[in-house]
Amino acid sequence: MPHKVLPGLSAKIKERIINQTLDRRIKQTEPQNNTALIGLPSSSTKIPEKNYRFHLHPGYQQIRILNEGAARLNIESPFFKLHEGIAGATTQITGQEYINYASYNYLGLSGHNSINEAAKKAIDTYGTSASASRIVSGERPIHRELEQAIAKAYKVDDALVLVSGHATNVTTIGHLFGPKDLILHDEFIHNSILQGIALSGAKRLPFPHNNSAVVESILTEQRHHFERVLIVLEGIYSMDGDYPDLPRFVEIKRKHKTFLMVDEAHSFGVMGKTGLGIREHFGLEGRDVDIWMGTLSKSLAGCGGYIAGETALVEQLKFMAPGFLYSVGISPPVAAASLAALQCLLREPERVSALQARGQFFFQQTQAAGINTGSSNGLAVIPVITGSSVKAVRLSAAMFVRGINVQPIIYPAVQEKSARLRFFMSCQHTEVQILATVKAISEELERL
């Protein structure tokens, strides 16, 4: 805006007056110091040490409190045990063999000779790393072979593999949804889903575990307030070992025109006659669910995650999801191992039958012994509810002394009253091992 003319004054005087006026205005609007500009204390204010020392960070303090409490109760930490070989139905820790219920090696394919050979061959061909984001120069044939095999298993257009299962959920949900959207999720959904929702900025509403009626009610009242709506479920819930009535949720998503996402981390390779997951279990089509998600680290003997669905979904994630676009491609030997594991799963469905039989046998024995297994359906995940974190840790320690490795799940991972031991089944567990395990649980629970 031009300055107003000041009549009767020389140009030099007018210029000086204008400059002085501007200087005063600038000084009036300037903060007294730079720290006020960003809402921080001035340099003369003492910064509390806890604000710049990690040993005083609240998270570390919480860990210390837990460790000190355990020490006073004479409880050793059950975490970070060093496994010295392949962890399947058995494992070796500190030179001793244990019956193992703490690994996701459901089909016994991690360590299988043919899977190992596939990984070794990929190392010889491609090396140990893709060495770049796939979009620039990290693409390898083994990546597409694995993705096409996953897509075929789900009977959908395409699939995409990423280096981390957790990051797969975070980046997929974080990219696809935003502040004008609503995400409904089971109250027991995995942390990776919650992190993805937080990243997206979408409205988040949890619903009671496996309760489709509440979802129907919420959508009847709220659907028109949002642009996109996503319903998120798990195939098998990793803490409880049960599964949702997926056909009912498919009906709801169609009626209310929402997206439906199923996390199959623990159900693919476990559910269905040939292990093709909750879709096969209920006889659904691949297109009945919009976003199929799974991990490579359970039944598929690798590490990473995948998304399967229609072309438009996969192409968008491939070119725009930060967790894929800006991340190195999955390691070629890991991709080769997971592809070989999927091929073995399809070739040897008896592994799935054996896993399901062992799960049911374990479940039946616990029921006969009066052991609380919560809502588990007796598939791959069977919890033993103890009712307190201290009791869960002590039971885990007692089982370890008896040659059985099983991990406690304690607060805050679950509610204190729901603290538990979590048993992961393998097709390689024997009935003798299971009988010995259930006997040990019963006896140690009585002692506690």
VOLO-860689 format. One record per residue (C-alpha): x, y, z; residue number from 1; residue in three letters. Coordinates in Angstrom, 2 decimals. Each point is the difference from the previous one (the first is absolute). Layout:
! VOLO-860689
x, y, z, num, residuo
X, Y, Z, NUM, ALA
...
! end
This chain:
! VOLO-860689
x, y, z, num, residuo
0.00, 0.00, 0.00, 1, MET
1.52, 3.43, -0.89, 2, PRO
0.81, 2.39, 2.89, 3, HIS
-2.22, 3.10, 0.47, 4, LYS
1.52, 3.24, -1.25, 5, VAL
1.35, 2.31, 2.76, 6, LEU
-0.51, 3.56, -1.32, 7, PRO
2.47, 2.83, 0.75, 8, GLY
2.99, -2.23, 0.78, 9, LEU
3.08, -0.66, -2.06, 10, SER
0.48, -3.45, -1.54, 11, ALA
2.92, -0.71, 2.38, 12, LYS
-2.02, 0.84, 3.13, 13, ILE
-2.97, -1.99, -1.25, 14, LYS
2.23, -3.04, -0.57, 15, GLU
1.46, 0.27, 3.52, 16, ARG
-3.47, 0.24, 1.60, 17, ILE
-1.23, -3.02, -2.00, 18, ILE
3.03, -2.09, 1.02, 19, ASN
-0.38, 0.95, 3.69, 20, GLN
-3.69, -0.95, -0.10, 21, THR
0.83, -3.35, -1.57, 22, LEU
2.69, -0.65, 2.62, 23, ASP
-2.45, 0.66, 2.84, 24, ARG
-2.60, -2.35, -1.51, 25, ARG
2.55, -2.78, -0.38, 26, ILE
1.19, 0.38, 3.59, 27, LYS
-3.59, -0.08, 1.28, 28, GLN
-0.72, -3.29, -1.77, 29, THR
3.32, -1.72, 0.79, 30, GLU
0.07, -2.43, 2.97, 31, PRO
2.30, 0.93, 2.85, 32, GLN
2.18, -3.00, -0.81, 33, ASN
0.05, -2.84, -2.50, 34, ASN
-1.16, -2.64, 2.48, 35, THR
-3.32, 1.77, 0.53, 36, ALA
-0.66, -0.43, -3.72, 37, LEU
-0.14, -3.78, 0.36, 38, ILE
-1.66, -0.14, 3.36, 39, GLY
3.10, -1.07, 1.97, 40, LEU
1.46, 1.41, 3.20, 41, PRO
2.64, 2.68, -0.37, 42, SER
3.68, -1.02, 0.21, 43, SER
0.09, 1.19, 3.61, 44, SER
-2.56, -2.65, 0.98, 45, THR
1.51, -3.26, 1.22, 46, LYS
-0.96, -3.01, -2.16, 47, ILE
-0.91, -3.03, 2.14, 48, PRO
2.54, -2.78, -0.46, 49, GLU
-2.79, -2.48, -0.76, 50, LYS
-0.65, 1.90, -3.24, 51, ASN
3.38, -0.82, -1.50, 52, TYR
1.22, -3.23, 1.68, 53, ARG
-1.18, -3.42, -1.16, 54, PHE
0.57, -1.62, 3.39, 55, HIS
-2.69, 2.37, 1.37, 56, LEU
-2.42, -0.59, -2.89, 57, HIS
-3.42, -1.20, 1.27, 58, PRO
0.17, -3.13, -2.15, 59, GLY
3.33, -1.06, 1.46, 60, TYR
-1.19, 0.82, 3.50, 61, GLN
-2.98, -2.31, -0.51, 62, GLN
2.32, -2.83, -1.07, 63, ILE
2.16, 0.56, 3.09, 64, ARG
-3.02, -0.12, 2.30, 65, ILE
-1.11, -3.29, -1.55, 66, LEU
3.48, -1.50, 0.25, 67, ASN
0.48, 1.12, 3.60, 68, GLU
-3.40, -1.39, 0.95, 69, GLY
0.86, -3.32, -1.63, 70, ALA
3.32, -0.10, 1.84, 71, ALA
-1.72, 0.56, 3.38, 72, ARG
-2.33, -2.91, -0.79, 73, LEU
2.97, -2.12, -1.07, 74, ASN
-1.35, -0.31, -3.55, 75, ILE
2.45, -0.26, -2.88, 76, GLU
-0.85, 1.66, -3.30, 77, SER
-1.57, -2.47, -2.43, 78, PRO
0.83, 2.16, -3.00, 79, PHE
2.78, -0.02, -2.61, 80, PHE
0.96, -3.63, 0.50, 81, LYS
2.80, -0.96, -2.38, 82, LEU
-1.09, -2.80, -2.36, 83, HIS
3.03, -1.82, -1.34, 84, GLU
-1.51, -1.65, -3.08, 85, GLY
-3.24, -0.45, -1.91, 86, ILE
-3.02, 0.77, 2.20, 87, ALA
-2.87, -2.34, -0.81, 88, GLY
-1.82, -2.55, 2.15, 89, ALA
3.24, -0.16, 1.97, 90, THR
2.83, 2.46, 0.47, 91, THR
3.39, 0.17, 1.68, 92, GLN
0.75, 2.63, 2.65, 93, ILE
3.27, 0.08, 1.96, 94, THR
0.87, -3.42, -1.35, 95, GLY
-3.22, -1.65, 1.16, 96, GLN
-2.94, -1.15, -2.12, 97, GLU
-3.49, 1.28, 0.84, 98, TYR
-3.47, -0.74, -1.30, 99, ILE
-0.71, 3.30, -1.69, 100, ASN
-3.28, 1.92, -0.15, 101, TYR
1.46, 3.46, -0.54, 102, ALA
0.60, 0.07, -3.76, 103, SER
-2.28, 0.58, -3.00, 104, TYR
1.52, -2.84, -2.02, 105, ASN
-3.48, -1.49, -0.41, 106, TYR
0.73, -2.30, -2.93, 107, LEU
3.60, -0.85, 0.90, 108, GLY
1.25, 1.67, -3.20, 109, LEU
2.58, 2.30, 1.54, 110, SER
3.11, -2.17, -0.17, 111, GLY
-1.52, -2.45, -2.51, 112, HIS
2.65, -1.21, -2.45, 113, ASN
-1.79, 1.08, -3.19, 114, SER
-0.70, 3.46, 1.41, 115, ILE
3.64, 0.38, 1.07, 116, ASN
1.18, -1.06, -3.44, 117, GLU
-2.26, 2.55, -1.69, 118, ALA
1.43, 2.76, 2.19, 119, ALA
3.59, -1.12, -0.71, 120, LYS
-0.63, -0.05, -3.73, 121, LYS
-1.43, 3.54, 0.17, 122, ALA
3.13, 1.18, 1.84, 123, ILE
2.18, -1.43, -2.77, 124, ASP
-2.16, 1.71, -2.63, 125, THR
-0.93, 3.34, 1.58, 126, TYR
2.15, 0.40, 3.11, 127, GLY
-1.37, 0.63, 3.47, 128, THR
-1.62, 3.39, -0.64, 129, SER
-2.05, 1.72, -2.69, 130, ALA
2.18, 3.00, 0.86, 131, SER
-2.59, 2.60, -1.02, 132, ALA
-3.65, 0.94, -0.01, 133, SER
-1.73, -2.21, -2.53, 134, ARG
-1.31, 2.95, -2.02, 135, ILE
3.52, 1.22, -0.83, 136, VAL
2.24, -3.05, -0.29, 137, SER
-0.97, -2.53, 2.68, 138, GLY
-2.43, -2.04, -2.10, 139, GLU
0.84, -3.69, -0.42, 140, ARG
-1.92, -2.79, -1.80, 141, PRO
-0.43, -1.88, 3.28, 142, ILE
-2.06, 2.91, 1.38, 143, HIS
-2.58, -0.25, -2.77, 144, ARG
-0.05, -3.79, 0.11, 145, GLU
-0.87, 0.11, 3.70, 146, LEU
-2.64, 2.72, -0.46, 147, GLU
-1.65, -1.83, -2.88, 148, GLN
-0.11, -3.21, 2.05, 149, ALA
-1.63, 1.83, 2.93, 150, ILE
-2.56, 1.64, -2.30, 151, ALA
-0.82, -3.40, -1.50, 152, LYS
-0.48, -1.50, 3.47, 153, ALA
-2.54, 2.73, 0.80, 154, TYR
-1.57, -0.04, -3.50, 155, LYS
0.51, 3.76, -0.38, 156, VAL
1.71, 2.20, -2.59, 157, ASP
3.33, 0.70, 1.64, 158, ASP
2.04, 0.21, 3.19, 159, ALA
2.87, 2.01, 1.43, 160, LEU
2.66, -1.14, 2.49, 161, VAL
1.69, 2.36, 2.46, 162, LEU
2.95, -0.42, 2.34, 163, VAL
-2.00, 0.12, 3.25, 164, SER
-3.38, -1.38, 1.00, 165, GLY
-0.54, 2.78, 2.52, 166, HIS
0.99, 2.68, -2.52, 167, ALA
-2.32, -1.55, -2.59, 168, THR
-3.05, 0.86, 2.10, 169, ASN
1.35, 3.39, 1.02, 170, VAL
0.78, 1.22, -3.51, 171, THR
-3.05, -1.54, -1.68, 172, THR
-2.55, 1.51, 2.36, 173, ILE
2.02, 3.17, 0.47, 174, GLY
0.06, 0.63, -3.73, 175, HIS
-3.49, -1.08, -1.08, 176, LEU
-2.07, 1.83, 2.63, 177, PHE
-0.17, 3.53, 1.40, 178, GLY
-1.71, 2.46, 2.36, 179, PRO
-3.38, -0.18, -1.78, 180, LYS
-0.15, -3.80, 0.39, 181, ASP
-1.11, -2.43, 2.71, 182, LEU
1.78, -3.21, 1.01, 183, ILE
-1.86, -2.61, 2.05, 184, LEU
2.16, -2.69, 1.56, 185, HIS
-0.36, -2.91, 2.38, 186, ASP
1.01, 0.99, 3.52, 187, GLU
2.71, -2.71, -0.05, 188, PHE
1.57, 1.12, -3.27, 189, ILE
3.80, -0.03, -0.38, 190, HIS
2.14, 3.01, 0.89, 191, ASN
1.07, 0.44, -3.64, 192, SER
-3.61, 0.78, -0.96, 193, ILE
-0.28, 2.60, 2.76, 194, LEU
3.24, 1.64, -1.11, 195, GLN
-1.24, 0.12, -3.58, 196, GLY
-3.25, 1.62, 1.08, 197, ILE
1.89, 2.60, 2.04, 198, ALA
2.16, 0.80, -3.03, 199, LEU
-3.06, 0.36, -2.25, 200, SER
-1.74, 2.52, 2.25, 201, GLY
-3.31, -1.80, -0.53, 202, ALA
-2.67, -0.22, 2.69, 203, LYS
0.52, -3.24, 1.95, 204, ARG
-2.78, -2.02, 1.64, 205, LEU
0.70, -3.38, 1.62, 206, PRO
-2.83, -2.49, 0.32, 207, PHE
-0.43, -2.90, 2.48, 208, PRO
1.89, -3.13, -0.98, 209, HIS
-1.60, -1.79, -2.97, 210, ASN
-3.24, 1.94, 0.47, 211, ASN
-1.42, 0.61, -3.48, 212, SER
-3.30, 1.33, 1.41, 213, ALA
1.76, 3.03, 1.49, 214, VAL
1.74, 0.68, -3.32, 215, VAL
-3.38, -0.12, -1.76, 216, GLU
-1.46, 2.43, 2.53, 217, SER
2.91, 2.45, -0.26, 218, ILE
-0.13, 0.05, -3.79, 219, LEU
-3.78, 0.46, -0.06, 220, THR
0.43, 3.15, 2.07, 221, GLU
3.39, 1.32, -1.15, 222, GLN
0.80, -1.15, -3.56, 223, ARG
-1.34, 3.17, -1.70, 224, HIS
2.31, 2.23, 2.08, 225, HIS
3.16, -1.34, -1.64, 226, PHE
1.46, -0.42, -3.45, 227, GLU
1.79, -3.37, 0.16, 228, ARG
-0.61, -2.56, 2.74, 229, VAL
2.26, -2.97, 0.75, 230, LEU
-0.83, -3.02, 2.17, 231, ILE
3.10, -1.86, 1.23, 232, VAL
0.06, -3.57, 1.37, 233, LEU
2.55, -2.73, 0.61, 234, GLU
-0.27, -3.49, -1.44, 235, GLY
1.13, -1.56, 3.29, 236, ILE
0.50, 2.34, 2.93, 237, TYR
3.58, -0.41, 1.14, 238, SER
-0.73, 0.36, 3.71, 239, MET
-3.22, -2.00, 0.23, 240, ASP
0.13, -2.58, -2.79, 241, GLY
-3.55, 0.56, -1.23, 242, ASP
-1.36, 1.38, -3.28, 243, TYR
-2.87, 2.21, -1.24, 244, PRO
-3.16, -0.91, -1.90, 245, ASP
1.49, 1.34, -3.21, 246, LEU
-3.03, -0.61, -2.27, 247, PRO
-2.11, 2.21, 2.28, 248, ARG
2.55, 2.83, -0.21, 249, PHE
0.04, -0.38, -3.79, 250, VAL
-3.78, 0.51, -0.01, 251, GLU
0.35, 3.12, 2.16, 252, ILE
2.72, 1.52, -2.17, 253, LYS
-2.08, -0.50, -3.14, 254, ARG
-3.15, 1.44, 1.57, 255, LYS
1.73, 3.12, 1.29, 256, HIS
2.49, 0.37, -2.88, 257, LYS
3.17, -0.17, 2.05, 258, THR
3.41, -1.58, -0.46, 259, PHE
0.84, -3.23, 1.86, 260, LEU
3.55, -0.98, 1.04, 261, MET
1.05, -3.32, 1.51, 262, VAL
3.41, -0.50, 1.64, 263, ASP
0.89, -3.65, -0.61, 264, GLU
3.32, -0.05, 1.84, 265, ALA
-1.07, -3.02, 2.06, 266, HIS
-2.71, -1.55, -2.19, 267, SER
1.69, -0.52, -3.37, 268, PHE
1.52, -3.49, 0.02, 269, GLY
-2.14, -0.88, 3.02, 270, VAL
-3.68, 0.27, -0.97, 271, MET
-1.73, -1.71, -2.90, 272, GLY
0.25, -3.55, -1.31, 273, LYS
3.25, 0.73, -1.86, 274, THR
1.20, 2.91, 2.15, 275, GLY
-1.10, 2.85, -2.24, 276, LEU
-1.37, 1.87, 2.98, 277, GLY
-3.29, 1.34, 1.25, 278, ILE
-1.21, 0.53, -3.58, 279, ARG
0.25, -3.72, -0.67, 280, GLU
-1.42, -0.86, 3.42, 281, HIS
-3.24, 1.88, -0.80, 282, PHE
-0.03, -0.70, -3.74, 283, GLY
0.25, 3.67, -0.98, 284, LEU
1.27, 1.57, -3.21, 285, GLU
3.13, 2.10, 0.00, 286, GLY
-1.95, 3.09, -1.07, 287, ARG
-2.27, -0.28, 3.06, 288, ASP
2.71, 1.76, 2.02, 289, VAL
1.56, 3.23, -1.30, 290, ASP
3.38, -0.21, 1.74, 291, ILE
1.59, -3.33, 0.87, 292, TRP
3.04, 0.42, 2.19, 293, MET
2.38, -2.64, 1.30, 294, GLY
3.53, -0.60, 1.20, 295, THR
2.76, -2.19, -1.35, 296, LEU
1.47, -0.80, 3.42, 297, SER
-2.52, -2.58, 1.19, 298, LYS
-1.08, -2.78, -2.35, 299, SER
2.15, 1.31, -2.87, 300, LEU
3.40, -0.29, 1.71, 301, ALA
1.24, 3.47, -0.89, 302, GLY
-0.25, 3.57, 1.22, 303, CYS
-2.18, 2.86, -1.24, 304, GLY
-3.59, 0.70, -0.89, 305, GLY
-2.30, -0.01, -3.01, 306, TYR
-3.14, 1.65, -1.32, 307, ILE
-2.21, -1.81, -2.51, 308, ALA
-3.00, 1.34, -1.88, 309, GLY
-1.09, 1.75, -3.16, 310, GLU
2.45, 1.63, -2.41, 311, THR
-1.01, 3.55, 0.96, 312, ALA
0.86, -0.67, 3.64, 313, LEU
3.36, -1.62, -0.64, 314, VAL
1.13, 2.50, -2.65, 315, GLU
-0.81, 2.93, 2.27, 316, GLN
1.99, -1.46, 2.87, 317, LEU
2.88, -0.88, -2.32, 318, LYS
0.40, 3.57, -1.23, 319, PHE
-1.18, 2.06, 2.97, 320, MET
0.13, -1.80, 3.39, 321, ALA
3.08, 1.34, 1.83, 322, PRO
0.72, -3.30, 1.77, 323, GLY
0.53, -1.64, -3.38, 324, PHE
1.13, 2.87, -2.21, 325, LEU
2.78, 1.20, 2.31, 326, TYR
1.05, -3.39, 1.35, 327, SER
2.49, -2.50, -1.35, 328, VAL
-1.51, -2.98, -1.80, 329, GLY
-0.43, -3.19, 1.99, 330, ILE
3.19, -2.07, 0.23, 331, SER
0.10, -2.44, -2.99, 332, PRO
0.83, -3.09, 2.10, 333, PRO
-2.91, 0.81, 2.32, 334, VAL
-2.33, 0.39, -2.99, 335, ALA
1.26, -3.29, -1.42, 336, ALA
-0.52, -1.77, 3.34, 337, ALA
-3.58, 1.26, 0.30, 338, SER
-0.79, -0.97, -3.59, 339, LEU
1.39, -3.50, 0.61, 340, ALA
-2.02, -0.22, 3.24, 341, ALA
-3.21, 0.98, -1.80, 342, LEU
0.69, -2.61, -2.67, 343, GLN
0.63, -2.60, 2.72, 344, CYS
-3.25, 0.99, 1.74, 345, LEU
-1.92, -0.57, -3.24, 346, LEU
1.84, -3.25, -0.71, 347, ARG
-0.29, -1.46, 3.51, 348, GLU
-3.39, 0.89, 1.52, 349, PRO
0.54, -2.81, 2.50, 350, GLU
2.15, 2.48, 1.95, 351, ARG
-3.11, 2.13, 0.50, 352, VAL
-2.07, -3.02, 1.02, 353, SER
2.64, -1.00, 2.54, 354, ALA
0.15, 3.53, 1.42, 355, LEU
-3.76, 0.16, 0.39, 356, GLN
-0.08, -3.45, 1.62, 357, ALA
2.73, 0.94, 2.50, 358, ARG
-1.77, 3.23, 0.86, 359, GLY
-3.27, -1.80, 0.63, 360, GLN
1.73, -2.67, 2.08, 361, PHE
1.71, 2.63, 2.17, 362, PHE
-3.29, 1.89, 0.35, 363, PHE
-1.97, -3.13, 0.96, 364, GLN
2.57, -0.99, 2.62, 365, GLN
-0.06, 3.44, 1.62, 366, THR
-3.81, -0.04, 0.10, 367, GLN
0.02, -3.43, 1.62, 368, ALA
2.44, 1.29, 2.60, 369, ALA
-2.15, 3.06, 0.77, 370, GLY
2.62, 2.48, -1.28, 371, ILE
-1.30, 3.42, -1.04, 372, ASN
0.80, 0.56, -3.70, 373, THR
-2.24, 3.02, -0.47, 374, GLY
-1.79, 0.21, -3.34, 375, SER
2.54, -2.04, -1.99, 376, SER
-1.32, -2.29, -2.74, 377, ASN
2.94, -2.37, 0.39, 378, GLY
1.80, 0.75, -3.24, 379, LEU
3.56, 1.37, 0.02, 380, ALA
-0.25, 2.32, 3.03, 381, VAL
-1.20, -1.24, 3.40, 382, ILE
0.32, 2.25, 3.07, 383, PRO
0.01, -1.17, 3.59, 384, VAL
-1.52, 2.81, 2.06, 385, ILE
1.66, 0.49, 3.39, 386, THR
-1.77, 3.15, 1.20, 387, GLY
3.09, 1.98, 1.01, 388, SER
3.33, 0.99, -1.53, 389, SER
2.02, -1.32, 2.94, 390, VAL
-1.71, -3.37, -0.20, 391, LYS
0.56, -0.14, -3.77, 392, ALA
3.72, 0.68, 0.35, 393, VAL
0.36, -2.52, 2.83, 394, ARG
-1.86, -2.66, -1.96, 395, LEU
2.23, 0.63, -3.02, 396, SER
3.09, -0.39, 2.21, 397, ALA
-1.34, -3.22, 1.54, 398, ALA
-0.71, -1.44, -3.44, 399, MET
3.52, 0.89, -1.14, 400, PHE
1.48, -1.91, 2.93, 401, VAL
-2.01, -2.99, -1.22, 402, ARG
1.44, 0.29, -3.52, 403, GLY
-2.88, 1.89, -1.63, 404, ILE
0.53, 3.40, -1.61, 405, ASN
-3.11, 2.19, -0.07, 406, VAL
-0.19, 3.77, 0.37, 407, GLN
-2.21, 2.05, 2.33, 408, PRO
-2.13, 2.84, -1.34, 409, ILE
-0.38, 2.59, 2.72, 410, ILE
-1.36, 3.49, 0.60, 411, TYR
-0.05, 2.35, -1.92, 412, PRO
-0.03, -2.33, -3.04, 413, ALA
-3.26, -1.37, 1.47, 414, VAL
-2.15, 1.05, 2.92, 415, GLN
1.41, -1.10, 3.37, 416, GLU
-2.89, -2.39, 0.62, 417, LYS
0.64, -1.54, -3.43, 418, SER
3.73, -0.70, 0.48, 419, ALA
0.87, -3.35, -1.53, 420, ARG
2.43, -2.45, -1.50, 421, LEU
-0.37, -0.23, -3.77, 422, ARG
0.57, -3.37, -1.67, 423, PHE
0.80, -0.04, -3.72, 424, PHE
-0.53, -3.39, -1.57, 425, MET
2.10, -1.74, -2.65, 426, SER
-0.91, -2.85, -2.32, 427, CYS
3.14, -1.67, 1.40, 428, GLN
-1.18, -0.11, 3.62, 429, HIS
-0.78, -3.54, 1.13, 430, THR
-2.88, -1.18, 2.15, 431, GLU
2.55, -1.18, 2.58, 432, VAL
1.43, 3.52, 0.22, 433, GLN
-3.47, 1.51, 0.28, 434, ILE
-1.10, -2.39, 2.76, 435, LEU
3.18, 0.76, 1.98, 436, ALA
-0.58, 3.73, -0.48, 437, THR
-3.62, 0.00, 1.17, 438, VAL
0.96, -2.11, 3.01, 439, LYS
2.71, 2.52, 0.89, 440, ALA
-2.40, 2.94, -0.35, 441, ILE
-2.53, -1.62, 2.34, 442, SER
2.57, -0.88, 2.63, 443, GLU
1.73, 3.37, -0.04, 444, GLU
-3.27, 1.94, 0.11, 445, LEU
-0.93, -1.93, 3.14, 446, GLU
3.33, 0.93, 1.61, 447, ARG
-0.45, 3.65, -0.86, 448, LEU
! end
